[in-house]
């Protein structure tokens, strides 16, 4: 990953965390990584755990950032979530998967969209 791409991603995650906090979310962890994948932000909101994938682009000329959260990426997030839940004693509470889309233009403020309950994990469908 290039330095520019990594710095844009980090700036997007920082903007997303700030946005979520402003909406009443309590950030528990950022950039949780297991051998199975990574979760960008883990929050608590209204007694639920929220596992957040952040997608950032430096320009809105391309497609919307959230389209990059495809089924393959969702399954990777699910695996990392299972690892986090296991490592944290399988908390007895509800949880969901959100996506935060961030467009970081060269001038002006970031444009942020928050998709609540953006996808359902495959194990809920069985």
KOLGU-4560 file (N, C-alpha, C; in nm, 3 decimals, padded with zeros to 5 digits):
<recs>
<n_xx: 00.085 n_yy: -00.117 n_zz: 00.000 ca_xx: 00.000 ca_yy: 00.000 ca_zz: 00.000 c_xx: 00.089 c_yy: 00.124 c_zz: 00.000 mol: A seq: 1 type: UNK>
<n_xx: 00.057 n_yy: 00.219 n_zz: -00.084 ca_xx: 00.140 ca_yy: 00.339 ca_zz: -00.093 c_xx: 00.120 c_yy: 00.427 c_zz: 00.031 mol: A seq: 2 type: UNK>
<n_xx: 00.220 n_yy: 00.511 n_zz: 00.055 ca_xx: 00.212 ca_yy: 00.604 ca_zz: 00.169 c_xx: 00.091 c_yy: 00.695 c_zz: 00.156 mol: A seq: 3 type: UNK>
<n_xx: 00.066 n_yy: 00.747 n_zz: 00.034 ca_xx: -00.047 ca_yy: 00.837 ca_zz: 00.012 c_xx: -00.178 c_yy: 00.766 c_zz: 00.044 mol: A seq: 4 type: UNK>
<n_xx: -00.195 n_yy: 00.646 n_zz: -00.007 ca_xx: -00.318 ca_yy: 00.571 ca_zz: 00.015 c_xx: -00.338 c_yy: 00.541 c_zz: 00.163 mol: A seq: 5 type: UNK>
<n_xx: -00.228 n_yy: 00.505 n_zz: 00.231 ca_xx: -00.237 ca_yy: 00.475 ca_zz: 00.374 c_xx: -00.273 c_yy: 00.601 c_zz: 00.452 mol: A seq: 6 type: UNK>
<n_xx: -00.213 n_yy: 00.715 n_zz: 00.417 ca_xx: -00.243 ca_yy: 00.838 ca_zz: 00.491 c_xx: -00.386 c_yy: 00.885 c_zz: 00.466 mol: A seq: 7 type: UNK>
<n_xx: -00.438 n_yy: 00.866 n_zz: 00.345 ca_xx: -00.578 ca_yy: 00.900 ca_zz: 00.317 c_xx: -00.669 c_yy: 00.810 c_zz: 00.399 mol: A seq: 8 type: UNK>
<n_xx: -00.636 n_yy: 00.682 n_zz: 00.405 ca_xx: -00.716 ca_yy: 00.587 ca_zz: 00.484 c_xx: -00.716 c_yy: 00.623 c_zz: 00.631 mol: A seq: 9 type: UNK>
<n_xx: -00.600 n_yy: 00.658 n_zz: 00.685 ca_xx: -00.591 ca_yy: 00.695 ca_zz: 00.826 c_xx: -00.669 c_yy: 00.823 c_zz: 00.854 mol: A seq: 10 type: UNK>
<n_xx: -00.661 n_yy: 00.920 n_zz: 00.763 ca_xx: -00.737 ca_yy: 01.044 ca_zz: 00.780 c_xx: -00.887 c_yy: 01.015 c_zz: 00.776 mol: A seq: 11 type: UNK>
<n_xx: -00.928 n_yy: 00.926 n_zz: 00.688 ca_xx: -01.069 ca_yy: 00.887 ca_zz: 00.679 c_xx: -01.117 c_yy: 00.820 c_zz: 00.806 mol: A seq: 12 type: UNK>
<n_xx: -01.035 n_yy: 00.730 n_zz: 00.861 ca_xx: -01.074 ca_yy: 00.661 ca_zz: 00.986 c_xx: -01.083 c_yy: 00.760 c_zz: 01.102 mol: A seq: 13 type: UNK>
<n_xx: -00.992 n_yy: 00.856 n_zz: 01.105 ca_xx: -00.995 ca_yy: 00.958 ca_zz: 01.210 c_xx: -01.123 c_yy: 01.042 c_zz: 01.197 mol: A seq: 14 type: UNK>
<n_xx: -01.156 n_yy: 01.082 n_zz: 01.074 ca_xx: -01.278 ca_yy: 01.160 ca_zz: 01.051 c_xx: -01.403 c_yy: 01.079 c_zz: 01.086 mol: A seq: 15 type: UNK>
<n_xx: -01.402 n_yy: 00.949 n_zz: 01.052 ca_xx: -01.515 ca_yy: 00.863 ca_zz: 01.083 c_xx: -01.533 c_yy: 00.848 c_zz: 01.234 mol: A seq: 16 type: UNK>
<n_xx: -01.424 n_yy: 00.828 n_zz: 01.308 ca_xx: -01.432 ca_yy: 00.813 ca_zz: 01.453 c_xx: -01.486 c_yy: 00.941 c_zz: 01.516 mol: A seq: 17 type: UNK>
<n_xx: -01.439 n_yy: 01.055 n_zz: 01.469 ca_xx: -01.487 ca_yy: 01.184 ca_zz: 01.521 c_xx: -01.637 c_yy: 01.200 c_zz: 01.493 mol: A seq: 18 type: UNK>
<n_xx: -01.678 n_yy: 01.163 n_zz: 01.372 ca_xx: -01.818 ca_yy: 01.171 ca_zz: 01.335 c_xx: -01.903 c_yy: 01.080 c_zz: 01.425 mol: A seq: 19 type: UNK>
<n_xx: -01.859 n_yy: 00.956 n_zz: 01.442 ca_xx: -01.935 ca_yy: 00.862 ca_zz: 01.524 c_xx: -01.949 c_yy: 00.913 c_zz: 01.668 mol: A seq: 20 type: UNK>
<n_xx: -01.840 n_yy: 00.966 n_zz: 01.724 ca_xx: -01.846 ca_yy: 01.023 ca_zz: 01.858 c_xx: -01.948 c_yy: 01.136 c_zz: 01.865 mol: A seq: 21 type: UNK>
<n_xx: -01.952 n_yy: 01.218 n_zz: 01.762 ca_xx: -02.048 ca_yy: 01.330 ca_zz: 01.761 c_xx: -02.192 c_yy: 01.282 c_zz: 01.753 mol: A seq: 22 type: UNK>
<n_xx: -02.211 n_yy: 01.157 n_zz: 01.709 ca_xx: -02.345 ca_yy: 01.099 ca_zz: 01.699 c_xx: -02.381 c_yy: 01.016 c_zz: 01.823 mol: A seq: 23 type: UNK>
<n_xx: -02.296 n_yy: 01.021 n_zz: 01.924 ca_xx: -02.325 ca_yy: 00.951 ca_zz: 02.049 c_xx: -02.267 c_yy: 00.812 c_zz: 02.060 mol: A seq: 24 type: UNK>
<n_xx: -02.180 n_yy: 00.774 n_zz: 01.970 ca_xx: -02.115 ca_yy: 00.643 ca_zz: 01.976 c_xx: -01.994 c_yy: 00.653 c_zz: 02.069 mol: A seq: 25 type: UNK>
<n_xx: -01.967 n_yy: 00.546 n_zz: 02.142 ca_xx: -01.847 ca_yy: 00.538 ca_zz: 02.225 c_xx: -01.750 c_yy: 00.444 c_zz: 02.157 mol: A seq: 26 type: UNK>
<n_xx: -01.637 n_yy: 00.498 n_zz: 02.116 ca_xx: -01.537 ca_yy: 00.416 ca_zz: 02.046 c_xx: -01.464 c_yy: 00.330 c_zz: 02.148 mol: A seq: 27 type: UNK>
<n_xx: -01.465 n_yy: 00.199 n_zz: 02.125 ca_xx: -01.400 ca_yy: 00.102 ca_zz: 02.213 c_xx: -01.260 c_yy: 00.069 c_zz: 02.162 mol: A seq: 28 type: UNK>
<n_xx: -01.249 n_yy: 00.053 n_zz: 02.030 ca_xx: -01.120 ca_yy: 00.014 ca_zz: 01.971 c_xx: -01.114 c_yy: 00.063 c_zz: 01.828 mol: A seq: 29 type: UNK>
<n_xx: -00.991 n_yy: 00.084 n_zz: 01.783 ca_xx: -00.967 ca_yy: 00.119 ca_zz: 01.644 c_xx: -00.859 c_yy: 00.026 c_zz: 01.590 mol: A seq: 30 type: UNK>
<n_xx: -00.876 n_yy: -00.013 n_zz: 01.465 ca_xx: -00.779 ca_yy: -00.097 ca_zz: 01.395 c_xx: -00.750 c_yy: -00.228 c_zz: 01.469 mol: A seq: 31 type: UNK>
<n_xx: -00.857 n_yy: -00.295 n_zz: 01.512 ca_xx: -00.839 ca_yy: -00.426 ca_zz: 01.574 c_xx: -00.799 c_yy: -00.525 c_zz: 01.465 mol: A seq: 32 type: UNK>
<n_xx: -00.691 n_yy: -00.595 n_zz: 01.488 ca_xx: -00.643 ca_yy: -00.692 ca_zz: 01.389 c_xx: -00.625 c_yy: -00.828 c_zz: 01.453 mol: A seq: 33 type: UNK>
<n_xx: -00.671 n_yy: -00.928 n_zz: 01.384 ca_xx: -00.643 ca_yy: -01.067 ca_zz: 01.422 c_xx: -00.583 c_yy: -01.131 c_zz: 01.298 mol: A seq: 34 type: UNK>
<n_xx: -00.543 n_yy: -01.254 n_zz: 01.309 ca_xx: -00.490 ca_yy: -01.325 ca_zz: 01.192 c_xx: -00.596 c_yy: -01.346 c_zz: 01.086 mol: A seq: 35 type: UNK>
<n_xx: -00.721 n_yy: -01.316 n_zz: 01.121 ca_xx: -00.832 ca_yy: -01.341 ca_zz: 01.029 c_xx: -00.882 c_yy: -01.216 c_zz: 00.956 mol: A seq: 36 type: UNK>
<n_xx: -00.835 n_yy: -01.099 n_zz: 01.001 ca_xx: -00.880 ca_yy: -00.976 ca_zz: 00.938 c_xx: -00.872 c_yy: -00.859 c_zz: 01.033 mol: A seq: 37 type: UNK>
<n_xx: -00.925 n_yy: -00.746 n_zz: 00.988 ca_xx: -00.919 ca_yy: -00.623 ca_zz: 01.067 c_xx: -01.056 c_yy: -00.559 c_zz: 01.075 mol: A seq: 38 type: UNK>
<n_xx: -01.080 n_yy: -00.493 n_zz: 01.187 ca_xx: -01.201 ca_yy: -00.413 ca_zz: 01.204 c_xx: -01.153 c_yy: -00.270 c_zz: 01.228 mol: A seq: 39 type: UNK>
<n_xx: -01.202 n_yy: -00.178 n_zz: 01.146 ca_xx: -01.153 ca_yy: -00.040 ca_zz: 01.155 c_xx: -01.190 c_yy: 00.027 c_zz: 01.287 mol: A seq: 40 type: UNK>
<n_xx: -01.318 n_yy: 00.021 n_zz: 01.324 ca_xx: -01.364 ca_yy: 00.085 ca_zz: 01.447 c_xx: -01.466 c_yy: -00.007 c_zz: 01.514 mol: A seq: 41 type: UNK>
<n_xx: -01.452 n_yy: -00.021 n_zz: 01.645 ca_xx: -01.552 ca_yy: -00.094 ca_zz: 01.724 c_xx: -01.609 c_yy: 00.006 c_zz: 01.822 mol: A seq: 42 type: UNK>
<n_xx: -01.742 n_yy: 00.017 n_zz: 01.822 ca_xx: -01.810 ca_yy: 00.116 ca_zz: 01.906 c_xx: -01.920 c_yy: 00.050 c_zz: 01.988 mol: A seq: 43 type: UNK>
<n_xx: -01.968 n_yy: 00.128 n_zz: 02.082 ca_xx: -02.089 ca_yy: 00.092 ca_zz: 02.154 c_xx: -02.190 c_yy: 00.204 c_zz: 02.129 mol: A seq: 44 type: UNK>
<n_xx: -02.314 n_yy: 00.165 n_zz: 02.097 ca_xx: -02.420 ca_yy: 00.263 ca_zz: 02.073 c_xx: -02.553 c_yy: 00.201 c_zz: 02.110 mol: A seq: 45 type: UNK>
<n_xx: -02.623 n_yy: 00.268 n_zz: 02.199 ca_xx: -02.755 ca_yy: 00.221 ca_zz: 02.243 c_xx: -02.751 c_yy: 00.074 c_zz: 02.284 mol: A seq: 46 type: UNK>
<n_xx: -02.655 n_yy: 00.040 n_zz: 02.368 ca_xx: -02.638 ca_yy: -00.095 ca_zz: 02.424 c_xx: -02.605 c_yy: -00.202 c_zz: 02.321 mol: A seq: 47 type: UNK>
<n_xx: -02.559 n_yy: -00.163 n_zz: 02.205 ca_xx: -02.516 ca_yy: -00.259 ca_zz: 02.103 c_xx: -02.370 c_yy: -00.235 c_zz: 02.070 mol: A seq: 48 type: UNK>
<n_xx: -02.303 n_yy: -00.342 n_zz: 02.031 ca_xx: -02.169 ca_yy: -00.329 ca_zz: 01.974 c_xx: -02.186 c_yy: -00.301 c_zz: 01.826 mol: A seq: 49 type: UNK>
<n_xx: -02.106 n_yy: -00.211 n_zz: 01.776 ca_xx: -02.113 ca_yy: -00.175 ca_zz: 01.634 c_xx: -01.973 c_yy: -00.193 c_zz: 01.575 mol: A seq: 50 type: UNK>
<n_xx: -01.964 n_yy: -00.282 n_zz: 01.476 ca_xx: -01.838 ca_yy: -00.308 ca_zz: 01.406 c_xx: -01.843 c_yy: -00.228 c_zz: 01.276 mol: A seq: 51 type: UNK>
<n_xx: -01.749 n_yy: -00.133 n_zz: 01.264 ca_xx: -01.756 ca_yy: -00.035 ca_zz: 01.156 c_xx: -01.642 c_yy: -00.054 c_zz: 01.058 mol: A seq: 52 type: UNK>
<n_xx: -01.678 n_yy: -00.065 n_zz: 00.931 ca_xx: -01.581 ca_yy: -00.064 ca_zz: 00.823 c_xx: -01.581 c_yy: 00.077 c_zz: 00.764 mol: A seq: 53 type: UNK>
<n_xx: -01.463 n_yy: 00.136 n_zz: 00.753 ca_xx: -01.449 ca_yy: 00.271 ca_zz: 00.697 c_xx: -01.385 c_yy: 00.259 c_zz: 00.559 mol: A seq: 54 type: UNK>
<n_xx: -01.447 n_yy: 00.321 n_zz: 00.462 ca_xx: -01.391 ca_yy: 00.326 ca_zz: 00.326 c_xx: -01.372 c_yy: 00.471 c_zz: 00.289 mol: A seq: 55 type: UNK>
<n_xx: -01.251 n_yy: 00.504 n_zz: 00.246 ca_xx: -01.214 ca_yy: 00.642 ca_zz: 00.217 c_xx: -01.159 c_yy: 00.655 c_zz: 00.076 mol: A seq: 56 type: UNK>
<n_xx: -01.202 n_yy: 00.760 n_zz: 00.007 ca_xx: -01.144 ca_yy: 00.797 ca_zz: -00.122 c_xx: -01.100 c_yy: 00.942 c_zz: -00.114 mol: A seq: 57 type: UNK>
<n_xx: -01.001 n_yy: 00.977 n_zz: -00.193 ca_xx: -00.951 ca_yy: 01.114 ca_zz: -00.190 c_xx: -01.029 c_yy: 01.206 c_zz: -00.283 mol: A seq: 58 type: UNK>
<n_xx: -01.118 n_yy: 01.151 n_zz: -00.364 ca_xx: -01.196 ca_yy: 01.231 ca_zz: -00.457 c_xx: -01.331 c_yy: 01.166 c_zz: -00.478 mol: A seq: 59 type: UNK>
<n_xx: -01.433 n_yy: 01.246 n_zz: -00.500 ca_xx: -01.564 ca_yy: 01.188 ca_zz: -00.527 c_xx: -01.589 c_yy: 01.167 c_zz: -00.676 mol: A seq: 60 type: UNK>
<n_xx: -01.482 n_yy: 01.178 n_zz: -00.756 ca_xx: -01.494 ca_yy: 01.156 ca_zz: -00.900 c_xx: -01.515 c_yy: 01.009 c_zz: -00.932 mol: A seq: 61 type: UNK>
<n_xx: -01.465 n_yy: 00.922 n_zz: -00.848 ca_xx: -01.479 ca_yy: 00.778 ca_zz: -00.870 c_xx: -01.611 c_yy: 00.730 c_zz: -00.807 mol: A seq: 62 type: UNK>
<n_xx: -01.630 n_yy: 00.602 n_zz: -00.804 ca_xx: -01.750 ca_yy: 00.544 ca_zz: -00.745 c_xx: -01.752 c_yy: 00.570 c_zz: -00.595 mol: A seq: 63 type: UNK>
<n_xx: -01.868 n_yy: 00.553 n_zz: -00.534 ca_xx: -01.882 ca_yy: 00.572 ca_zz: -00.391 c_xx: -01.792 c_yy: 00.473 c_zz: -00.316 mol: A seq: 64 type: UNK>
<n_xx: -01.726 n_yy: 00.518 n_zz: -00.211 ca_xx: -01.632 ca_yy: 00.431 ca_zz: -00.138 c_xx: -01.695 c_yy: 00.302 c_zz: -00.086 mol: A seq: 65 type: UNK>
<n_xx: -01.820 n_yy: 00.308 n_zz: -00.044 ca_xx: -01.882 ca_yy: 00.190 ca_zz: 00.019 c_xx: -01.898 c_yy: 00.072 c_zz: -00.076 mol: A seq: 66 type: UNK>
<n_xx: -01.890 n_yy: 00.094 n_zz: -00.207 ca_xx: -01.904 ca_yy: -00.021 ca_zz: -00.297 c_xx: -01.787 c_yy: -00.117 c_zz: -00.283 mol: A seq: 67 type: UNK>
<n_xx: -01.680 n_yy: -00.073 n_zz: -00.218 ca_xx: -01.564 ca_yy: -00.160 ca_zz: -00.197 c_xx: -01.585 c_yy: -00.257 c_zz: -00.080 mol: A seq: 68 type: UNK>
<n_xx: -01.697 n_yy: -00.246 n_zz: -00.011 ca_xx: -01.729 ca_yy: -00.341 ca_zz: 00.097 c_xx: -01.812 c_yy: -00.452 c_zz: 00.033 mol: A seq: 69 type: UNK>
<n_xx: -01.744 n_yy: -00.533 n_zz: -00.047 ca_xx: -01.810 ca_yy: -00.642 ca_zz: -00.118 c_xx: -01.826 c_yy: -00.763 c_zz: -00.027 mol: A seq: 70 type: UNK>
<n_xx: -01.884 n_yy: -00.868 n_zz: -00.080 ca_xx: -01.911 ca_yy: -00.988 ca_zz: 00.000 c_xx: -01.782 c_yy: -01.045 c_zz: 00.059 mol: A seq: 71 type: UNK>
<n_xx: -01.677 n_yy: -01.047 n_zz: -00.019 ca_xx: -01.549 ca_yy: -01.098 ca_zz: 00.031 c_xx: -01.500 c_yy: -01.017 c_zz: 00.152 mol: A seq: 72 type: UNK>
<n_xx: -01.508 n_yy: -00.885 n_zz: 00.142 ca_xx: -01.467 ca_yy: -00.798 ca_zz: 00.252 c_xx: -01.558 c_yy: -00.818 c_zz: 00.373 mol: A seq: 73 type: UNK>
<n_xx: -01.687 n_yy: -00.834 n_zz: 00.349 ca_xx: -01.782 ca_yy: -00.859 ca_zz: 00.458 c_xx: -01.746 c_yy: -00.987 c_zz: 00.534 mol: A seq: 74 type: UNK>
<n_xx: -01.711 n_yy: -01.092 n_zz: 00.462 ca_xx: -01.676 ca_yy: -01.220 ca_zz: 00.526 c_xx: -01.548 c_yy: -01.205 c_zz: 00.608 mol: A seq: 75 type: UNK>
<n_xx: -01.453 n_yy: -01.126 n_zz: 00.558 ca_xx: -01.329 ca_yy: -01.101 ca_zz: 00.633 c_xx: -01.361 c_yy: -01.026 c_zz: 00.762 mol: A seq: 76 type: UNK>
<n_xx: -01.449 n_yy: -00.928 n_zz: 00.756 ca_xx: -01.490 ca_yy: -00.853 ca_zz: 00.875 c_xx: -01.560 c_yy: -00.946 c_zz: 00.974 mol: A seq: 77 type: UNK>
<n_xx: -01.644 n_yy: -01.035 n_zz: 00.923 ca_xx: -01.713 ca_yy: -01.132 ca_zz: 01.009 c_xx: -01.613 c_yy: -01.218 c_zz: 01.086 mol: A seq: 78 type: UNK>
<n_xx: -01.510 n_yy: -01.267 n_zz: 01.018 ca_xx: -01.410 ca_yy: -01.352 ca_zz: 01.083 c_xx: -01.337 c_yy: -01.275 c_zz: 01.192 mol: A seq: 79 type: UNK>
<n_xx: -01.300 n_yy: -01.151 n_zz: 01.163 ca_xx: -01.232 ca_yy: -01.069 ca_zz: 01.263 c_xx: -01.326 c_yy: -01.040 c_zz: 01.380 mol: A seq: 80 type: UNK>
<n_xx: -01.453 n_yy: -01.021 n_zz: 01.350 ca_xx: -01.552 ca_yy: -00.997 ca_zz: 01.456 c_xx: -01.564 c_yy: -01.117 c_zz: 01.548 mol: A seq: 81 type: UNK>
<n_xx: -01.571 n_yy: -01.235 n_zz: 01.491 ca_xx: -01.578 ca_yy: -01.357 ca_zz: 01.573 c_xx: -01.455 c_yy: -01.367 c_zz: 01.664 mol: A seq: 82 type: UNK>
<n_xx: -01.338 n_yy: -01.334 n_zz: 01.609 ca_xx: -01.216 ca_yy: -01.337 ca_zz: 01.690 c_xx: -01.224 c_yy: -01.236 c_zz: 01.803 mol: A seq: 83 type: UNK>
<n_xx: -01.273 n_yy: -01.113 n_zz: 01.774 ca_xx: -01.284 ca_yy: -01.011 ca_zz: 01.877 c_xx: -01.385 c_yy: -01.053 c_zz: 01.984 mol: A seq: 84 type: UNK>
<n_xx: -01.499 n_yy: -01.105 n_zz: 01.941 ca_xx: -01.601 ca_yy: -01.149 ca_zz: 02.038 c_xx: -01.546 c_yy: -01.258 c_zz: 02.128 mol: A seq: 85 type: UNK>
<n_xx: -01.476 n_yy: -01.355 n_zz: 02.071 ca_xx: -01.416 ca_yy: -01.463 ca_zz: 02.150 c_xx: -01.312 c_yy: -01.409 c_zz: 02.248 mol: A seq: 86 type: UNK>
<n_xx: -01.226 n_yy: -01.320 n_zz: 02.200 ca_xx: -01.120 ca_yy: -01.263 ca_zz: 02.284 c_xx: -01.177 c_yy: -01.177 c_zz: 02.398 mol: A seq: 87 type: UNK>
<n_xx: -01.300 n_yy: -01.130 n_zz: 02.380 ca_xx: -01.362 ca_yy: -01.043 ca_zz: 02.480 c_xx: -01.478 c_yy: -01.111 c_zz: 02.553 mol: A seq: 88 type: UNK>
<n_xx: -01.472 n_yy: -01.243 n_zz: 02.562 ca_xx: -01.567 ca_yy: -01.319 ca_zz: 02.643 c_xx: -01.708 c_yy: -01.327 c_zz: 02.587 mol: A seq: 89 type: UNK>
<n_xx: -01.723 n_yy: -01.313 n_zz: 02.457 ca_xx: -01.854 ca_yy: -01.320 ca_zz: 02.392 c_xx: -01.959 c_yy: -01.238 c_zz: 02.467 mol: A seq: 90 type: UNK>
<n_xx: -01.946 n_yy: -01.107 n_zz: 02.466 ca_xx: -02.040 ca_yy: -01.021 ca_zz: 02.540 c_xx: -02.185 c_yy: -01.052 c_zz: 02.503 mol: A seq: 91 type: UNK>
<n_xx: -02.269 n_yy: -01.052 n_zz: 02.603 ca_xx: -02.411 ca_yy: -01.082 ca_zz: 02.585 c_xx: -02.486 c_yy: -00.954 c_zz: 02.551 mol: A seq: 92 type: UNK>
<n_xx: -02.477 n_yy: -00.914 n_zz: 02.424 ca_xx: -02.546 ca_yy: -00.794 ca_zz: 02.379 c_xx: -02.566 c_yy: -00.805 c_zz: 02.229 mol: A seq: 93 type: UNK>
<n_xx: -02.648 n_yy: -00.719 n_zz: 02.177 ca_xx: -02.669 ca_yy: -00.717 ca_zz: 02.033 c_xx: -02.552 c_yy: -00.650 c_zz: 01.964 mol: A seq: 94 type: UNK>
<n_xx: -02.539 n_yy: -00.675 n_zz: 01.835 ca_xx: -02.436 ca_yy: -00.608 ca_zz: 01.758 c_xx: -02.479 c_yy: -00.600 c_zz: 01.613 mol: A seq: 95 type: UNK>
<n_xx: -02.410 n_yy: -00.511 n_zz: 01.543 ca_xx: -02.441 ca_yy: -00.492 ca_zz: 01.402 c_xx: -02.315 c_yy: -00.446 c_zz: 01.328 mol: A seq: 96 type: UNK>
<n_xx: -02.328 n_yy: -00.442 n_zz: 01.194 ca_xx: -02.218 ca_yy: -00.402 ca_zz: 01.107 c_xx: -02.258 c_yy: -00.276 c_zz: 01.031 mol: A seq: 97 type: UNK>
<n_xx: -02.182 n_yy: -00.170 n_zz: 01.050 ca_xx: -02.205 ca_yy: -00.044 ca_zz: 00.981 c_xx: -02.090 c_yy: -00.017 c_zz: 00.885 mol: A seq: 98 type: UNK>
<n_xx: -02.116 n_yy: 00.069 n_zz: 00.789 ca_xx: -02.012 ca_yy: 00.117 ca_zz: 00.698 c_xx: -02.015 c_yy: 00.269 c_zz: 00.701 mol: A seq: 99 type: UNK>
<n_xx: -01.898 n_yy: 00.329 n_zz: 00.714 ca_xx: -01.885 ca_yy: 00.474 ca_zz: 00.704 c_xx: -01.803 c_yy: 00.503 c_zz: 00.579 mol: A seq: 100 type: UNK>
<n_xx: -01.862 n_yy: 00.583 n_zz: 00.492 ca_xx: -01.799 ca_yy: 00.623 ca_zz: 00.367 c_xx: -01.746 c_yy: 00.765 c_zz: 00.384 mol: A seq: 101 type: UNK>
<n_xx: -01.618 n_yy: 00.785 n_zz: 00.351 ca_xx: -01.556 ca_yy: 00.915 ca_zz: 00.366 c_xx: -01.492 c_yy: 00.955 c_zz: 00.233 mol: A seq: 102 type: UNK>
<n_xx: -01.527 n_yy: 01.074 n_zz: 00.186 ca_xx: -01.461 ca_yy: 01.129 ca_zz: 00.068 c_xx: -01.383 c_yy: 01.250 c_zz: 00.116 mol: A seq: 103 type: UNK>
<n_xx: -01.252 n_yy: 01.246 n_zz: 00.096 ca_xx: -01.161 ca_yy: 01.351 ca_zz: 00.142 c_xx: -01.118 c_yy: 01.435 c_zz: 00.021 mol: A seq: 104 type: UNK>
<n_xx: -01.192 n_yy: 01.540 n_zz: -00.012 ca_xx: -01.151 ca_yy: 01.623 ca_zz: -00.125 c_xx: -01.024 c_yy: 01.701 c_zz: -00.093 mol: A seq: 105 type: UNK>
<n_xx: -00.956 n_yy: 01.748 n_zz: -00.198 ca_xx: -00.831 ca_yy: 01.820 ca_zz: -00.175 c_xx: -00.857 c_yy: 01.952 c_zz: -00.102 mol: A seq: 106 type: UNK>
<n_xx: -00.976 n_yy: 02.008 n_zz: -00.119 ca_xx: -01.013 ca_yy: 02.130 ca_zz: -00.047 c_xx: -01.150 c_yy: 02.111 c_zz: 00.016 mol: A seq: 107 type: UNK>
<n_xx: -01.168 n_yy: 02.167 n_zz: 00.133 ca_xx: -01.297 ca_yy: 02.158 ca_zz: 00.199 c_xx: -01.302 c_yy: 02.042 c_zz: 00.298 mol: A seq: 108 type: UNK>
<n_xx: -01.418 n_yy: 02.027 n_zz: 00.356 ca_xx: -01.436 ca_yy: 01.924 ca_zz: 00.458 c_xx: -01.467 c_yy: 01.788 c_zz: 00.398 mol: A seq: 109 type: UNK>
<n_xx: -01.439 n_yy: 01.687 n_zz: 00.477 ca_xx: -01.470 ca_yy: 01.550 ca_zz: 00.436 c_xx: -01.621 c_yy: 01.533 c_zz: 00.425 mol: A seq: 110 type: UNK>
<n_xx: -01.663 n_yy: 01.453 n_zz: 00.329 ca_xx: -01.804 ca_yy: 01.418 ca_zz: 00.314 c_xx: -01.821 c_yy: 01.279 c_zz: 00.373 mol: A seq: 111 type: UNK>
<n_xx: -01.908 n_yy: 01.268 n_zz: 00.472 ca_xx: -01.923 ca_yy: 01.142 ca_zz: 00.544 c_xx: -02.066 c_yy: 01.092 c_zz: 00.531 mol: A seq: 112 type: UNK>
<n_xx: -02.078 n_yy: 00.963 n_zz: 00.498 ca_xx: -02.208 ca_yy: 00.895 ca_zz: 00.497 c_xx: -02.197 c_yy: 00.774 c_zz: 00.588 mol: A seq: 113 type: UNK>
<n_xx: -02.299 n_yy: 00.754 n_zz: 00.669 ca_xx: -02.301 ca_yy: 00.644 ca_zz: 00.764 c_xx: -02.415 c_yy: 00.550 c_zz: 00.727 mol: A seq: 114 type: UNK>
<n_xx: -02.382 n_yy: 00.427 n_zz: 00.691 ca_xx: -02.482 ca_yy: 00.326 ca_zz: 00.661 c_xx: -02.496 c_yy: 00.235 c_zz: 00.782 mol: A seq: 115 type: UNK>
<n_xx: -02.605 n_yy: 00.254 n_zz: 00.853 ca_xx: -02.633 ca_yy: 00.176 ca_zz: 00.974 c_xx: -02.684 c_yy: 00.039 c_zz: 00.931 mol: A seq: 116 type: UNK>
<n_xx: -02.633 n_yy: -00.066 n_zz: 00.997 ca_xx: -02.676 ca_yy: -00.203 ca_zz: 00.968 c_xx: -02.656 c_yy: -00.231 c_zz: 00.818 mol: A seq: 117 type: UNK>
<n_xx: -02.537 n_yy: -00.201 n_zz: 00.769 ca_xx: -02.507 ca_yy: -00.207 ca_zz: 00.627 c_xx: -02.511 c_yy: -00.347 c_zz: 00.567 mol: A seq: 118 type: UNK>
<n_xx: -02.477 n_yy: -00.447 n_zz: 00.647 ca_xx: -02.485 ca_yy: -00.584 ca_zz: 00.598 c_xx: -02.507 c_yy: -00.680 c_zz: 00.713 mol: A seq: 119 type: UNK>
<n_xx: -02.556 n_yy: -00.796 n_zz: 00.679 ca_xx: -02.581 ca_yy: -00.903 ca_zz: 00.777 c_xx: -02.474 c_yy: -01.010 c_zz: 00.759 mol: A seq: 120 type: UNK>
<n_xx: -02.420 n_yy: -01.058 n_zz: 00.869 ca_xx: -02.319 ca_yy: -01.164 ca_zz: 00.856 c_xx: -02.382 c_yy: -01.295 c_zz: 00.807 mol: A seq: 121 type: UNK>
<n_xx: -02.302 n_yy: -01.375 n_zz: 00.741 ca_xx: -02.351 ca_yy: -01.500 ca_zz: 00.683 c_xx: -02.404 c_yy: -01.595 c_zz: 00.789 mol: A seq: 122 type: UNK>
<n_xx: -02.347 n_yy: -01.590 n_zz: 00.910 ca_xx: -02.394 ca_yy: -01.686 ca_zz: 01.012 c_xx: -02.534 c_yy: -01.652 c_zz: 01.062 mol: A seq: 123 type: UNK>
<n_xx: -02.585 n_yy: -01.531 n_zz: 01.038 ca_xx: -02.721 ca_yy: -01.498 ca_zz: 01.075 c_xx: -02.821 c_yy: -01.559 c_zz: 00.978 mol: A seq: 124 type: UNK>
<n_xx: -02.773 n_yy: -01.599 n_zz: 00.862 ca_xx: -02.860 ca_yy: -01.650 ca_zz: 00.756 c_xx: -02.875 c_yy: -01.801 c_zz: 00.761 mol: A seq: 125 type: UNK>
<n_xx: -02.806 n_yy: -01.865 n_zz: 00.852 ca_xx: -02.809 ca_yy: -02.012 ca_zz: 00.857 c_xx: -02.906 c_yy: -02.060 c_zz: 00.960 mol: A seq: 126 type: UNK>
</recs>
